[in-house]
Amino acid sequence: MTYRAGWIHYTNVAPILDSLVLPPGVTAVTGVPTEMNAALLEGRVDIANISAVEFIRHADRLEALPDFSVSVLGPVYSVNLFHTVPLPALRRVALTRQSAMSVALLEVLLAARGLSPTLERAEGEAEDLLAAGYDGVLRIGDSALREWYRVVGPLTPETTMTGLPHTARGVTVTDLAEEWFRLTGHPFVFAVWAYRKDAPPPTPLVQAMREARREGLGHLADVARRHAAKLGLPERVVQHYLWNFRYHLEAPDRLGLGEFAAKAVPGHAPLRFGPRPGEVRVEAAPLG
């Protein structure tokens, strides 16, 4: 029987997926986050690196690998709110249909500030939508990384990624993961590798994923070079972007995930993770 994987293959998971060799009996398809979320829940794939919020919302049906995530402590650079007015003055914000995760995070951050702008679905590049009359535009993924650099770049020999401005040409870029860190002091978990409880992944697939991650992180400059060429960005921008991620769902990441779950999905079912090799099952109860 074939085991089906659904990959969201943005640049941020390149250190895991680029060199992954699927074992016999496993097939894979790719798509954007909302597509893979739906594919997993509808049974069209058996495992996917889905939005953490969808894992939380469907914790009664899903379980996650214990040592895989897409997390950051501080800025992420590719989940950005582009805006032309200060945050308290936001009236209309355009949202992407590609990601439930970024929308949920934005809603949590706006609520923490006591803000309630109108949120509307609209696709397009940030500067185009701002010119069309939106005060803010939420963008994610590789396109958001490119658009962020278009606003705040370019790098010069004297500047660093952490020294780039957040405002240029009348546009401010607010990094949602950085805002989360300011609010909570925790990492933010954007995605986990989840599967339906009735369809756990075969051991050879999980082992192949761990080996691919080890290979990718061990050759991060090569991974960054390949994807910089695809993105049209400087290599050092993409390398900094990639080494910024936390891919192992460690204890601080689980704390951040638990806090987000409590804020975004009150009353959610317990979050369940498969055991690491040699460990017993770990279960995280809702906070608050």
C-alpha positions as CSV (number, residue, x, y, z in Angstrom):
1,M,0.0,0.0,0.0
2,T,1.4,3.4,-1.0
3,Y,2.0,6.0,1.7
4,R,1.3,9.5,0.4
5,A,3.2,12.7,1.5
6,G,2.2,16.3,0.8
7,W,5.0,18.8,0.9
8,I,4.8,22.6,1.1
9,H,8.1,23.1,-0.6
10,Y,8.9,26.7,0.1
11,T,12.6,27.8,0.5
12,N,12.3,27.6,4.3
13,V,12.1,23.7,4.2
14,A,14.7,23.3,1.5
15,P,17.3,22.0,4.1
16,I,14.9,19.1,4.7
17,L,13.2,18.4,1.4
18,D,15.9,19.2,-1.2
19,S,17.9,16.1,-0.6
20,L,15.1,13.8,0.6
21,V,15.0,10.5,-1.1
22,L,11.7,8.8,-0.6
23,P,11.8,5.2,0.4
24,P,10.0,2.5,-1.6
25,G,6.2,2.7,-1.2
26,V,6.1,6.5,-0.5
27,T,5.0,9.1,-3.1
28,A,4.8,12.9,-2.7
29,V,2.9,15.8,-4.1
30,T,3.5,19.5,-3.5
31,G,1.2,22.5,-2.9
32,V,0.7,25.7,-1.0
33,P,-0.2,25.5,2.8
34,T,-4.0,25.7,2.4
35,E,-3.9,23.0,-0.3
36,M,-1.8,20.6,1.8
37,N,-3.9,21.3,4.9
38,A,-7.0,20.3,3.0
39,A,-5.4,17.3,1.4
40,L,-4.3,15.9,4.8
41,L,-7.7,16.4,6.4
42,E,-9.5,15.0,3.4
43,G,-7.3,11.9,3.3
44,R,-5.7,12.6,-0.1
45,V,-2.3,12.6,1.6
46,D,-1.2,10.8,4.8
47,I,1.5,13.2,6.1
48,A,2.2,16.9,5.4
49,N,4.2,19.8,6.8
50,I,1.0,21.7,7.5
51,S,0.3,25.0,9.2
52,A,0.6,24.7,13.0
53,V,-2.8,26.3,13.4
54,E,-4.5,23.5,11.4
55,F,-2.7,20.9,13.5
56,I,-4.1,22.7,16.6
57,R,-7.6,23.0,15.2
58,H,-7.7,19.3,14.3
59,A,-5.7,18.0,17.3
60,D,-8.5,15.4,17.9
61,R,-7.6,13.8,14.5
62,L,-3.9,14.6,14.0
63,E,-0.6,13.8,15.5
64,A,2.8,15.3,14.7
65,L,6.3,14.1,14.3
66,P,8.1,14.8,17.6
67,D,11.3,16.4,16.2
68,F,10.3,18.3,13.0
69,S,9.1,21.9,12.7
70,V,9.5,25.2,10.9
71,S,10.1,27.6,13.8
72,V,11.9,30.8,14.5
73,L,13.0,32.8,17.5
74,G,12.6,36.4,16.4
75,P,12.2,37.5,12.8
76,V,11.3,35.1,10.0
77,Y,11.5,37.5,7.0
78,S,8.9,35.7,5.0
79,V,5.7,36.3,6.9
80,N,5.2,40.1,6.6
81,L,2.6,42.8,7.0
82,F,3.4,45.6,4.6
83,H,1.7,48.8,5.6
84,T,1.6,52.5,4.8
85,V,0.2,53.7,8.1
86,P,1.1,52.9,11.7
87,L,-0.4,49.7,13.0
88,P,-3.0,51.5,15.2
89,A,-4.3,53.3,12.1
90,L,-4.9,50.2,10.0
91,R,-8.4,50.1,8.5
92,R,-8.3,47.6,5.6
93,V,-5.8,44.7,5.4
94,A,-5.5,42.4,2.4
95,L,-4.9,38.7,3.3
96,T,-3.5,35.9,1.2
97,R,-5.5,32.8,0.7
98,Q,-2.3,30.7,0.7
99,S,-1.9,30.5,4.5
100,A,-4.3,30.0,7.4
101,M,-1.3,30.1,9.8
102,S,-0.2,33.7,9.0
103,V,-3.8,34.9,9.2
104,A,-4.3,33.3,12.6
105,L,-1.0,34.8,13.9
106,L,-2.0,38.3,12.6
107,E,-5.4,38.0,14.3
108,V,-3.7,37.1,17.6
109,L,-1.2,40.0,17.3
110,L,-3.9,42.5,16.4
111,A,-6.1,41.4,19.3
112,A,-3.1,41.8,21.7
113,R,-2.9,45.4,20.6
114,G,-6.7,45.9,20.8
115,L,-6.9,46.5,17.0
116,S,-9.7,45.3,14.7
117,P,-9.2,46.5,11.1
118,T,-11.2,45.0,8.3
119,L,-9.5,41.9,7.0
120,E,-10.2,41.1,3.3
121,R,-9.0,38.3,1.0
122,A,-7.0,39.8,-1.9
123,E,-4.1,38.4,-3.9
124,G,-1.3,40.3,-5.5
125,E,2.1,41.8,-4.6
126,A,2.2,44.0,-1.6
127,E,3.1,47.3,-3.2
128,D,0.3,46.8,-5.9
129,L,-2.3,46.2,-3.2
130,L,-1.1,49.1,-1.1
131,A,-1.4,51.3,-4.2
132,A,-4.9,50.0,-4.7
133,G,-6.0,51.4,-1.4
134,Y,-5.2,48.8,1.3
135,D,-3.5,50.1,4.5
136,G,-1.8,46.8,5.0
137,V,-1.1,43.6,3.0
138,L,-0.1,40.2,4.5
139,R,2.3,38.3,2.4
140,I,4.0,34.9,3.0
141,G,6.6,32.5,1.7
142,D,9.2,33.1,-1.0
143,S,7.3,35.9,-2.6
144,A,7.1,37.7,0.8
145,L,10.9,37.3,1.2
146,R,11.5,38.8,-2.2
147,E,9.1,41.7,-1.6
148,W,10.6,42.3,1.8
149,Y,14.1,42.7,0.3
150,R,12.7,44.9,-2.5
151,V,11.4,47.3,0.2
152,V,14.3,47.2,2.7
153,G,17.3,46.3,0.5
154,P,19.7,46.3,-1.0
155,L,22.5,45.1,1.2
156,T,25.8,46.9,1.0
157,P,29.2,45.5,2.2
158,E,28.7,47.6,5.4
159,T,25.2,46.4,6.2
160,T,23.9,43.1,7.7
161,M,20.6,41.4,7.6
162,T,19.9,42.4,11.1
163,G,20.8,46.0,10.4
164,L,18.4,46.5,7.5
165,P,15.7,49.1,8.0
166,H,12.0,48.2,8.3
167,T,10.8,51.3,6.4
168,A,11.5,52.6,3.0
169,R,9.7,54.5,0.3
170,G,6.7,55.0,2.6
171,V,6.2,51.3,3.2
172,T,6.8,49.7,6.6
173,V,7.4,45.9,6.9
174,T,6.3,44.3,10.2
175,D,7.7,40.8,10.6
176,L,4.9,38.8,12.4
177,A,7.3,36.4,14.0
178,E,9.3,39.2,15.5
179,E,6.1,40.7,16.8
180,W,5.3,37.4,18.4
181,F,8.7,37.3,20.1
182,R,8.1,40.8,21.5
183,L,4.7,39.7,22.8
184,T,5.7,36.4,24.4
185,G,9.4,35.9,24.4
186,H,8.9,32.4,22.8
187,P,9.8,31.0,19.4
188,F,7.0,30.8,16.9
189,V,6.1,27.5,15.2
190,F,4.8,28.0,11.7
191,A,4.5,24.3,10.7
192,V,4.8,20.8,11.9
193,W,4.9,17.5,10.1
194,A,1.5,16.1,10.9
195,Y,-0.4,12.9,10.0
196,R,-3.8,11.4,10.8
197,K,-3.7,9.3,13.9
198,D,-4.9,6.3,11.9
199,A,-2.0,6.7,9.3
200,P,1.4,7.1,11.1
201,P,4.4,7.4,8.8
202,P,6.5,4.3,8.1
203,T,9.8,4.3,9.9
204,P,11.9,4.4,6.7
205,L,10.3,7.7,5.7
206,V,11.0,9.4,9.0
207,Q,14.6,8.2,9.0
208,A,15.0,9.4,5.4
209,M,13.7,12.8,6.5
210,R,16.1,13.0,9.4
211,E,19.0,12.1,7.1
212,A,18.0,14.7,4.6
213,R,17.8,17.3,7.3
214,R,21.3,16.4,8.5
215,E,22.5,16.7,4.9
216,G,20.8,20.0,4.2
217,L,21.9,21.7,7.4
218,G,25.4,20.4,6.9
219,H,25.6,22.0,3.4
220,L,23.5,25.1,4.1
221,A,25.6,27.4,1.9
222,D,25.0,25.1,-1.1
223,V,21.3,25.0,-0.4
224,A,21.2,28.8,-0.1
225,R,23.2,29.2,-3.3
226,R,20.7,27.2,-5.3
227,H,17.6,28.9,-3.9
228,A,19.1,32.4,-4.1
229,A,19.5,31.8,-7.9
230,K,15.8,30.8,-8.1
231,L,14.6,33.7,-5.9
232,G,16.8,36.4,-7.5
233,L,18.2,37.3,-4.1
234,P,21.8,37.6,-2.8
235,E,23.2,34.3,-1.5
236,R,24.0,35.8,2.0
237,V,20.4,36.9,2.3
238,V,19.0,33.4,1.7
239,Q,21.7,31.8,3.8
240,H,20.8,34.1,6.8
241,Y,17.1,33.3,6.2
242,L,17.7,29.6,6.3
243,W,20.1,29.4,9.3
244,N,17.5,31.4,11.2
245,F,15.1,28.5,11.3
246,R,14.7,25.9,14.0
247,Y,13.8,22.6,12.5
248,H,13.7,20.2,15.5
249,L,10.6,21.2,17.5
250,E,12.6,21.5,20.7
251,A,11.3,22.3,24.2
252,P,11.2,26.2,23.6
253,D,9.4,25.6,20.3
254,R,6.8,23.5,22.1
255,L,6.3,26.2,24.7
256,G,5.7,28.7,21.9
257,L,3.3,26.3,20.1
258,G,1.4,25.8,23.3
259,E,1.0,29.5,24.0
260,F,-0.1,30.2,20.5
261,A,-2.6,27.3,20.7
262,A,-4.1,28.8,23.9
263,K,-4.5,32.2,22.3
264,A,-5.7,31.2,18.8
265,V,-7.8,28.1,19.5
266,P,-9.0,28.1,23.1
267,G,-10.3,24.8,24.3
268,H,-8.4,22.8,21.7
269,A,-7.8,19.1,22.1
270,P,-4.5,18.0,23.6
271,L,-1.6,18.2,21.1
272,R,-0.1,14.8,20.5
273,F,3.4,14.0,19.2
274,G,4.8,10.6,18.3
275,P,7.6,9.4,20.5
276,R,11.2,10.0,19.6
277,P,13.3,6.8,19.2
278,G,13.6,5.3,22.7
279,E,11.2,7.7,24.3
280,V,7.6,7.4,25.5
281,R,4.8,9.4,24.0
282,V,4.7,13.1,24.7
283,E,1.4,14.9,25.1
284,A,0.9,18.6,25.6
285,A,-2.3,19.8,27.4
286,P,-3.9,23.1,26.5
287,L,-2.6,26.1,28.4
288,G,-4.8,28.6,30.2
